[in-house]
């Protein structure tokens, strides 16, 4: 499983504009996508998606030009970016999996 994750501090009051710029119709089939807002600071967001696949499959589907355009569209609404990347899920721990730490 692969996870795409970004942590961003948005410019005050720009969530709706950022959200429109952030979304892509290129989300892989079967992906689960989440956007989280900090209770204490609604301008701090975490966005992530989970999709079954491997690194080669994700790389083959990645369009650098579309991603560059998406990043440029989001830029006016972003104050700063923390973690931002594609990650391999190496463990899934929780009640649904039966796995324990």
N, C-alpha and C positions, 0 to 999 in steps of 0.2 A: 504494500500500500504506500502511496505517496501523499504527502501533505504540502500544500502551498500555504505559506504563512507570512503575514506582514503586521507590524505594529507601527501605528502612526499617530502623531499628534497633529490634529487638524487645526487650521486657523479658526478662531472662534466663529461659531454659527454657520460653518460651511458644509456640515455633514451631507445635506441633501444634494448639493452640487458635486461633492466628492463621490458620493455613492453612485450617481449617474455616470461619472467619468470612470469609476473603478470597474463597473460591471463589464463583462465581456460575453458575447454570445458564443465564444469558443470554449466554454466550459465542457470538459469531457462528459460523455454520457455516463450516468450513474454517479456522478460526483455529488457529494454533500457539501454545501457551502454555508459558512456561518460568519456573521458580523457581530462583534461584541462591542458594547460601549461601557466605559468605566462608570460605575455608579456615582463616584465623586467628581468626575471630570468627563462630561459627555463629548468633549473634543478629543479624547484619547480612545482610539479604536484598535481592535485586533480583528483581522479578517483572515479566515483560513478555510481551506477546502480539503477534503479527503477523497481520493479516488483510487480504485484498484488499478494496478499497473506497475511497471518497473521503469527504471531510469531511461532505458532505450526507447520505450514507447512514448514517454513524456517528451523526450528530446525530439523524436520524429514528428510530434504534433505541434511543437512550439514554433510560432511565427515571430521572429525577432522584430520585423517591421511593425506588426500589429501591436506587439508589446511596447515598443518604443513610443508609438502614438498614444497608447493608453497611459503610459507613465507621464508623457507630456501633458495630456488632458487633465490628469490629477494634480500636477505640480502646483497650480495656482492656489490650491486648497490645503496643501500640506505644509505644516510648520517644520516638522522633523520626522524622520523615519528611524525606527529601531531595527529589530530583527526583520529580515525580508529575504525570503528565499524558498527553494524547493527542498524538502526534506524527505528522507526515507523513514517510514514508521518501522522501528525495530522492536517495539513491544507494544502490546495493547492489553492493558490491565484494567479489569473492572468486572462488575457483576454479570454483564452480558456475555463475557468471554469465559468466565469461570477461572481466569488466571488470577494469581495473587502475587504480590511483590515479595 
